[in-house]
Amino acid sequence: MNTRLIMLPALLTLLLTGCSDNSDPQTTSIDGEELYSVNCARCHKKDGTGDFLKGIPANKRTALQEEQVVLLIRQGDPSRPEMPTFPDLTEQQASAIVDYLFSLKVR
């Protein structure tokens, strides 16, 4: 009887630990290409050759740094009112879009 009482909590702990969700939301990969397709491709074209990219990605030496493009995506720029802002995107999501942009090979 005592052995059963000792084993029961250990067994319950093992079962509950095995059923827990161990996925860490911070480690979930963010797909920049998918985010770009949903939010940006309408104007900037699927392959990134839209007229409004100001050298991204065709000119890898663009004057804009990654952080500036992330801010542009999320907050906009008064001098570019034609581009909508995407404040609902997290900084990580906007950064994933920028990483995708810089990875594009313009043909």
Buried (B, 14 or more C-beta within 10 A) or exposed (E): EEEEEEEEEEEEEEEEEEEEEEEEEEEEEBBBBEBBBEBBBEEBEEEBEBEEBEEBBBEEEBEBEEEEBBBBBBEBEEEEEEBEEBEEBEEEBBBBBBBBBBEBEEE
